[in-house]
Amino acid sequence: MSLRIVVCVKYVPDATGDRHFADDLTVDRDDVDGLLSELDEYAVEQALQIADEADDAEITVVTVGPEDAKDALRKALSMGADKAVHVEDDDVHGSDVMATSLVLAKAVEKTGYDLVITGMASTDGVMGVLPAILAERLGVPQVTLLSEVKVEDGVVKGRRDGDAASEQLEASLPALVSVTDQSGEARYPSFKGIMAAKKKPVESLDLSDLDLDAEEVGLEGSWTAVDSADKRPERTAGTIVKDEGEGGKQLAEFLAGQKFI
């Protein structure tokens, strides 16, 4: 029986762009380019490595987002994933991690899975809690923050590296794992992979396909909300300390005044 691997990926604003909030205090995605979250590339890479070791495996990448989020799916498909699922619905706009996890859980269940793989966090929100919440919604064990992953005889095994020690963890399938940026460099899509990705199936779903109501997601269905946001203060000119014999003293006084020392 084929091993069904589902990788959850996110389309995020380019961190090098000028990111800011829209009028509704959600991230303005229209004025900045987007891309596949770098941390999710590691999840795709681990899925590909697991599939290479399996007798028979199929990798599906799933994302929730606007039309442009297909770019994230195409990147994953060009790396080697087999097919993709795109959940696109205007009512999803503004969903927090709780609402997003609900949509993802429904999409993953509809897709069918044995192993779900995610990145350790998204590069825009950087909350890092979605893998655990998603596993809870799916009702499967979670093995998170792994730097090494493998699947053997219906069991997923991995190594979690901490500051003082490394843990060896395992869970019976079906299960969910998240991987860190130490799990292995993600491969670059080849020209052949990029061309092949254009022919791979991308299924589009909306809330009705997932038996969800608009009130359960989006700004209305979210558990958290942004009440206010201020622009970062403009960078001011620095303080120049001229060393005319008292430079060290002036520097120390400045650092002490800023409570740096």
Phi, psi and omega in degrees: 000136183294138175280118183266110180253129176244127178248123178270124182234163183228140174268117188236156175294143178297124183296341180273354181274176180272091184272139178203173181270149173276180183299330181271013178066025167258164181295128178283108183263356183279332186260011180218143179292151178243168180196170175293127180307129183302322181292336177282339176298326178294325178294318177297318180299316180295323176298319180295320179293320178296318180296323179297328182275342183277153177293323181206123182211152177226132182249123175245130175259138184235135174221156175240122181171182182288183182307317183295344180297345176299336178297323178294320179295318181296323178297314180294321178294323180290335175288334178141356177298157188270322182204172185218156175231127181242116175266113182230121179201131182302330182288349178281342183307131178088004180296135173274189185295327180291314179291320179297319180296327178294315179296315179298318180299316179296320181291320179294318178297319180293325180289322185090136187202157166245324181222129175253132179237135176229167169283172182287336180189168173268154182276357175259306180280323178053036179278318177078008183258348184300318179305316181293318180293319179297317178299320178296317179295325180280341181074035181235159178293151178242138174230101193253164175056050181267141174255357177208133184222142171206158180238128179219126173051048176076015180231133174263131182236148180199167179245129175250121182263123176252184181292325186249343184198167175245140180249142172258119186237156176205159179207147177283142176287148002286148183204171177235137175231150169240147184238152181265177178282005175260007186278350180136134183300133180287140182287154174273138177297135176277166177300320178298319179294321179296318179291320181294328182298332182293338182259356182279145185289137174235111181271131179257131180232152171236184185299323181296326177294335183258007180057042178243147176261153181302328182292344182274347184227191179067195180298323182290323184269358182283150179274342181234160180210150175269118181277324181201159178208137178243147177293148176296136180302145177297145180290130180262166179293142181285169177267127180259124177257115179271129182271101176240038181104340181242016185300316180297318180295317179296320179296316179298319179295320179296314180296322178293321179294329177273001181062032175277338177227000000 
